[in-house]
Amino acid sequence: MRGGRLADAYSMYKRASTKDHFTDDYEDREANLGRLQNGVWKEIGNPSWKRPLPHILVAIISSLLFGYHLGVVNDTLESMSLDLGFSGSILAEGLVVSTCLGGAFLGSIFSGWIADGVGRRRGFQLCALPMIIGASMSAATSTLGVMLLGRLFVGIGMGLGPAVAALYVAEVSPAFVRGTYGSFTQIATCFGLLGALLVGIPAKDTVGWWRVCFWISTIPAAILAVLIEFCAESPHWLVKRGRIDLAEEELEKLMGASHVKYAIAEMSKTDKGDEVDNVRFGELLYGRHFKVVFFGSALFALQQLSGINAVFYFSSTVFKKAGVPSDTANTCVGIVNLTGSIIAMVLMDRLGRKVLLIGSFLGMAVATGLQVTAASSFVPSFAVLYLSVGGTLLYVLAFSLGAGPIPSLLLSEIFPGRIRAKAMALCMAAHWVINFLVGLLFLPMLEHLGPQIVYAIFAGFCLLAVVFVKKNAVETKGKTLQEIEFALLPSH
């Protein structure tokens, strides 16, 4: 069968426009989506893109917090360790960072059950709450133990937030701008990282400033918890719960009155009687939905195995060798990351998810190839700096164009409504596990194998990702979630 084993496995999610005809052909599948889309939007036109925008801007505060807490310990760890008495302890410093990752894993694994159980809006509030508690504990503590507990709480919020944000943005966005709005989460993460960098600059010179850095993060968390109460609940979740009247009210806020009846009719085809609460891990791990869940987990795994966190970690060393101060280096990387994310936002609904993903992973492969070349003995010393710095910036740019923002968006689009939240939770958990392993193994591998081999491994995973995406990814540009689900729904 075309596309090898993975394409064969993934083909069970394809369904043609007639009930009794199924095809394994990728082009037929996309043509089916296109016919559905054209038939819909020619009749009723596109809903307003402005209506859901305020709701989405509130939701992506969770992504802003995610980025902020990823970067908040970078400049504050040294002064924090002196104040709390663990300076010089590599184990303690590692725990301050990794405890947050452990909490993120816990938050992500339960995010689907929380989002389906209490709704997307309450999910955001339950994301903000541990962030407020954890950041306050970290800011006020005088012991390492309380700091670690605070970081664990923050991590739980970090794990819960991105999964719920991906669901919410996908479910409240009109199809023709869903890619653009999906990119907002990545842009907000970039702003969070830059914000943490800027806020943390005085930490090295001002005693106790690291506490201010943690206190500051409670402000946007509180804003999220309050403002999300005034935002629309996901109509998809309300329809699943049988709350049709309320779903109609929320759809009118999000799309306008003329689109409500049609949208409800479409959602009812896929969401009614779904028995969301009965979705079990077993059904995702080895049931009829296994193939698409495997695709999502593999995509997140390849995102991390491409070496993004290692490149971010090692970028300061690369720039330091070039004579660039760490603050300036981090700022350059942050600006490039933000710039790429903005470009991705513009291109997402024009070029499509699949094209950007393939181009992104190819660009990352080229960038890591430059790093391999820079580590070679035959390259002149003056060229090494240009190749290293250029390779690092090109890698970050390429990542932000596709491999960064697209996986969570694409998965929230292709998962059937019945399993969407829980399948996202499982894939995000896989993301955090691979993230942790790459962070754990990167420095030992760098020490024993050298940068040339390590970057060659990353380049290999980037090329593997290109092949994987080309054979297995589905283009969802401009399609409603119902159209995508009908085209990809398991036949039995």
C-alpha positions in Angstrom: 0.0 0.0 0.0 1.2 3.5 -0.8 3.0 5.3 2.1 4.3 2.1 3.8 3.1 0.8 7.1 2.4 4.2 8.7 0.3 5.3 5.7 -1.4 2.0 5.7 -2.2 2.3 9.4 -3.3 5.9 9.1 -5.6 5.1 6.2 -8.2 3.6 8.5 -9.1 7.3 9.3 -10.0 8.0 5.7 -13.7 8.1 4.6 -15.0 9.1 1.2 -18.0 11.2 0.5 -20.3 8.2 0.1 -21.1 5.8 2.9 -20.2 2.7 1.0 -17.0 3.8 -0.7 -13.6 4.0 1.0 -10.3 4.8 -0.5 -6.7 4.7 0.5 -5.7 7.4 -1.9 -4.5 10.6 -0.2 -5.6 12.9 -3.1 -9.1 11.5 -3.0 -9.2 12.2 0.7 -8.2 15.8 0.3 -10.6 16.3 -2.7 -13.4 15.0 -0.4 -12.5 17.7 2.1 -12.4 20.3 -0.6 -15.9 19.4 -2.0 -17.4 19.6 1.5 -15.8 22.9 2.1 -16.8 24.5 -1.1 -20.4 23.3 -0.7 -20.6 24.9 2.7 -19.0 28.2 2.3 -20.5 29.1 -1.1 -23.9 28.8 0.5 -23.4 30.7 3.8 -20.1 32.6 3.5 -17.4 32.9 6.1 -18.3 34.0 9.6 -16.7 37.0 11.1 -13.1 36.6 12.1 -13.4 39.4 14.6 -16.0 37.9 16.9 -13.9 35.1 18.4 -10.7 37.2 18.6 -11.2 38.6 22.1 -12.0 35.1 23.4 -8.8 33.7 21.8 -6.7 36.6 23.1 -7.8 35.7 26.7 -7.2 32.0 26.1 -3.6 32.5 24.9 -2.6 34.1 28.2 -2.1 30.5 29.2 0.6 30.2 26.5 2.1 33.5 27.6 2.5 32.0 31.1 3.8 28.8 29.7 6.6 30.7 27.9 7.3 32.9 30.9 7.8 30.0 33.3 10.0 28.1 30.8 12.4 31.0 30.9 12.0 32.5 34.4 14.8 30.5 36.0 17.4 31.2 33.3 18.6 34.5 34.8 17.4 33.9 38.3 18.8 30.5 39.2 22.2 31.8 40.4 20.8 34.4 42.8 18.0 32.1 43.9 20.6 29.4 44.8 22.6 31.8 46.9 19.5 33.0 48.8 18.1 29.5 49.4 21.5 27.9 50.2 21.9 25.4 47.4 24.6 27.3 45.4 27.1 24.9 43.8 24.8 21.9 44.0 24.2 20.7 40.5 21.6 18.3 41.7 19.5 21.0 43.4 19.7 23.3 40.4 18.7 20.5 38.1 15.7 19.7 40.4 14.5 23.3 40.3 14.3 23.0 36.5 13.2 19.3 36.1 10.5 19.4 38.8 8.6 21.8 36.6 8.9 19.3 33.7 7.5 16.6 36.0 4.6 18.7 36.9 4.0 19.5 33.3 3.8 15.8 32.5 1.2 15.3 35.3 -0.8 18.3 34.1 -0.8 17.2 30.5 -1.8 13.6 31.2 -4.9 14.7 33.0 -5.7 17.7 30.8 -8.1 15.8 28.5 -10.2 14.5 31.4 -10.3 17.9 33.0 -11.3 19.7 29.7 -14.0 17.1 29.0 -15.2 16.9 32.6 -15.6 20.6 33.5 -15.3 22.3 30.1 -12.6 24.4 28.4 -13.2 27.6 30.4 -13.0 25.8 33.8 -9.9 24.1 32.4 -8.2 27.4 31.9 -9.1 28.4 35.5 -7.7 25.2 36.8 -4.5 25.9 34.8 -4.2 29.4 36.3 -4.8 28.3 39.9 -1.7 26.1 40.4 0.4 28.7 38.6 -0.8 31.4 41.1 -0.2 29.1 44.1 3.1 27.7 42.8 4.6 31.0 41.8 3.5 32.6 45.2 5.2 29.7 47.0 8.3 30.1 45.0 8.4 33.8 45.5 7.9 33.7 49.3 9.9 30.6 50.2 13.1 30.5 52.2 13.8 26.8 51.7 14.6 24.6 48.7 11.8 22.1 49.5 9.0 24.7 49.2 10.6 26.1 46.0 10.5 22.6 44.5 6.9 22.2 45.6 6.0 25.5 44.0 7.7 24.5 40.8 5.7 21.3 40.8 2.5 23.3 41.0 3.6 25.7 38.3 4.5 22.7 36.1 1.0 21.2 36.5 -0.5 24.5 35.2 2.1 24.5 32.4 1.1 21.0 31.3 -2.6 21.7 31.5 -2.6 25.1 29.7 -1.2 24.3 26.2 -3.5 21.3 25.7 -6.6 23.2 26.7 -5.5 26.2 24.7 -5.1 24.1 21.5 -8.5 22.6 22.0 -10.2 25.9 22.7 -8.6 27.8 19.8 -9.4 25.1 17.3 -13.0 24.8 18.5 -14.0 28.5 18.6 -12.1 29.6 15.4 -13.7 29.9 12.0 -12.2 27.4 9.6 -10.7 29.9 7.2 -8.6 31.6 10.0 -8.1 28.6 12.4 -4.4 28.3 11.3 -3.8 32.0 12.0 -5.4 31.9 15.4 -3.7 28.6 16.1 -0.4 30.4 15.6 -1.3 32.9 18.4 -0.4 30.3 21.0 3.2 30.0 19.7 3.5 33.8 19.4 2.2 34.2 23.0 4.8 31.6 24.2 7.5 33.7 22.5 6.4 36.8 24.2 6.4 34.9 27.5 10.0 33.8 27.0 11.1 37.3 26.0 9.2 38.7 29.0 11.0 36.4 31.4 14.3 37.4 29.8 13.6 41.1 30.2 12.2 40.8 33.7 15.1 38.7 34.8 17.9 41.0 33.7 18.2 42.8 37.1 18.4 39.5 38.9 22.2 39.2 38.9 22.7 42.7 40.4 19.6 43.2 42.6 19.3 41.1 45.8 16.0 39.3 46.0 14.9 40.3 42.4 14.2 36.7 41.6 11.3 36.8 44.0 9.8 39.7 42.0 10.1 37.6 38.8 7.9 34.9 40.3 5.4 37.4 41.8 5.0 39.1 38.5 3.8 35.9 36.9 0.8 35.7 39.2 -0.7 38.9 37.6 -1.4 37.4 34.1 -2.5 34.1 35.8 -5.1 36.0 37.8 -6.2 38.0 34.7 -6.7 34.7 32.8 -8.8 33.2 35.7 -11.1 36.2 35.8 -11.5 37.2 32.1 -12.1 33.6 30.9 -15.3 33.7 32.9 -16.6 36.3 30.4 -15.5 34.3 27.3 -17.6 31.8 25.4 -17.5 28.2 26.2 -16.6 25.8 23.4 -19.8 25.1 21.5 -18.4 21.6 20.6 -18.1 20.7 24.3 -21.6 22.1 25.0 -23.2 20.0 22.1 -21.4 16.9 23.5 -23.0 17.6 26.8 -26.4 18.0 25.2 -26.7 21.7 26.1 -27.8 22.8 22.7 -29.5 26.1 23.8 -26.4 27.3 25.5 -24.3 26.2 22.5 -26.5 28.3 20.2 -25.9 31.3 22.5 -22.2 30.9 22.4 -22.1 30.3 18.7 -24.0 33.6 18.2 -21.2 35.3 20.1 -18.5 33.6 18.1 -20.0 33.5 14.6 -23.1 35.6 14.3 -26.7 34.6 14.3 -26.8 33.6 10.6 -24.3 30.8 11.2 -25.8 29.3 14.3 -28.3 26.7 12.9 -26.0 25.3 10.3 -23.1 25.0 12.8 -25.3 23.2 15.4 -26.6 20.8 12.7 -23.0 20.0 11.6 -21.8 19.6 15.2 -24.7 17.3 16.0 -23.7 14.9 13.3 -20.4 14.2 15.0 -20.8 15.3 18.6 -24.2 14.1 19.8 -24.3 10.9 21.7 -20.5 10.7 21.8 -20.4 9.5 25.4 -17.2 11.5 26.0 -16.8 10.3 29.5 -16.5 6.7 28.4 -13.3 7.2 26.4 -10.7 5.1 28.0 -6.9 4.9 27.7 -7.2 1.5 26.2 -9.2 2.8 23.3 -6.5 5.3 22.5 -3.6 3.0 23.0 -4.8 -0.1 21.1 -8.4 0.6 20.0 -9.7 1.9 16.7 -8.2 5.3 17.4 -4.7 4.0 18.0 -3.4 4.9 14.6 -4.2 8.6 14.7 -3.1 8.9 18.3 0.2 7.2 17.3 0.6 9.7 14.5 0.1 12.6 16.9 2.5 11.2 19.5 5.1 10.5 16.8 4.8 14.0 15.5 5.4 15.5 18.9 8.3 13.0 19.5 10.0 14.1 16.2 9.5 17.7 17.2 11.5 17.2 20.3 14.0 14.7 18.8 14.9 17.3 16.2 16.9 18.9 19.1 15.0 22.2 19.6 15.5 22.4 23.4 19.2 21.3 23.1 19.7 24.1 20.5 18.1 26.6 22.7 20.2 25.4 25.6 23.4 25.4 23.7 22.8 28.7 21.9 24.3 30.8 24.7 27.6 28.8 24.4 27.6 29.2 20.7 27.2 33.0 20.9 29.6 33.3 23.8 32.4 31.8 21.6 31.5 34.4 19.0 32.0 37.1 21.7 28.3 37.9 22.1 27.0 38.3 25.8 24.5 35.8 26.9 21.7 38.4 27.4 22.2 39.7 23.8 22.3 36.1 22.5 19.1 35.2 24.3 17.4 38.3 23.0 18.5 37.5 19.4 17.2 34.0 19.6 13.9 35.2 21.2 13.4 37.9 18.4 14.1 35.3 15.7 11.7 32.9 17.3 9.0 35.6 17.5 9.6 36.7 13.9 9.3 33.2 12.6 6.1 32.7 14.6 4.5 35.8 13.1 5.5 34.8 9.6 3.9 31.4 10.3 0.7 33.1 11.4 0.5 34.9 8.1 1.2 31.8 6.0 -0.7 29.1 7.9 -4.0 29.6 6.2 -2.4 30.4 2.8 0.2 27.7 2.3 -1.3 25.1 4.7 -0.1 23.1 7.6 1.6 20.3 5.6 3.8 22.5 3.4 5.0 24.6 6.4 5.8 21.5 8.4 7.9 19.9 5.6 9.6 23.2 4.9 10.3 23.7 8.6 11.9 20.3 9.2 13.9 20.7 6.0 15.2 24.1 7.2 16.1 22.6 10.5 18.0 19.8 8.8 20.0 22.4 6.8 20.7 24.4 10.0 21.9 21.4 11.9 24.0 20.5 8.8 25.7 23.9 9.2 26.5 23.0 12.8 28.0 19.7 11.7 30.1 21.5 9.2 31.2 24.1 11.8 32.4 21.2 14.1 34.6 19.8 11.3 38.3 20.2 11.5 38.8 21.4 7.9 36.7 24.5 8.4 38.7 27.8 8.9 38.3 29.3 12.4 36.8 32.5 11.1 34.1 30.5 9.3 33.2 28.4 12.3 31.7 31.3 14.1 29.5 32.3 11.2 28.4 28.8 10.6 27.6 28.2 14.3 25.8 31.4 14.9 24.0 31.3 11.5 23.1 27.7 11.9 21.6 28.4 15.4 19.5 31.4 14.2 18.4 29.5 11.0 17.4 26.5 13.1 15.3 28.7 15.5 13.7 30.5 12.5 12.8 27.2 10.7 11.4 25.7 13.9 9.1 28.7 14.6 7.8 28.5 11.0 6.2 25.1 11.4 7.5 22.5 13.7 6.8 24.8 16.7 3.2 26.0 16.2 1.7 23.3 13.9 1.7 20.0 15.7 -0.7 21.0 18.5 -2.9 22.8 16.0 -2.9 20.0 13.5 -3.7 17.4 16.2 -6.6 19.4 17.6 -8.0 19.5 14.1 -7.6 15.8 13.0 -8.7 14.1 16.3 -12.4 13.1 16.2 -14.5 15.3 18.6 -15.3 12.3 20.9 -11.6 11.7 21.7 -10.1 15.1 20.9 -9.3 16.3 24.5 -8.1 13.0 25.8 -6.0 12.2 22.7 -4.4 15.6 22.9 -3.6 14.9 26.6 -1.9 11.6 25.7 0.2 13.2 22.9 1.2 16.2 25.1 2.3 13.7 27.8 4.5 12.0 25.2 5.9 15.4 24.2 6.9 16.1 27.8 8.5 12.6 28.2 10.7 13.1 25.1 11.4 16.7 26.1 12.7 15.4 29.5 14.8 12.6 27.9 16.4 15.0 25.4 17.3 17.4 28.1 18.7 14.6 30.3 20.8 13.0 27.6 22.0 16.0 25.6 25.0 17.0 27.7 26.3 13.4 28.2 26.0 12.8 24.5 27.7 16.0 23.7 30.6 15.1 26.0 31.0 11.5 24.8 30.1 11.8 21.1 31.1 15.4 20.3 28.9 18.2 18.7 29.4 16.9 15.2 27.8 13.5 15.8 25.1 15.0 18.1 24.0 17.5 15.5 24.2 14.9 12.8 21.7 12.8 14.9 19.4 15.8 15.1 19.6 16.4 11.4 18.7 12.7 10.8 15.6 13.1 12.9 14.6 16.3 11.0 14.9 14.4 7.7 12.9 11.5 9.2 10.2 14.0 10.2 10.1 15.3 6.6 9.4 11.8 5.3 6.9 11.1 8.1 4.9 14.3 7.5 4.9 13.9 3.7 3.5 10.3 3.9 1.1 10.7 6.8 0.0 14.3 7.5 -3.4 15.5 6.2 -3.9 19.0 5.0 -6.6 20.7 7.0 -6.4 24.3 5.7 -9.8 25.9 5.4 -11.8 22.8 6.5 -14.3 22.8 9.4 -13.7 20.4 12.2 -16.8 18.5 11.1 -15.6 18.2 7.5 -12.2 16.9 8.7 -13.8 14.4 11.0 -16.2 13.0 8.4 -13.2 12.6 6.0 -11.0 10.9 8.6 -13.5 9.1 10.7 -12.8 5.4 11.4 -15.1 3.2 9.3 -15.9 0.9 12.3 
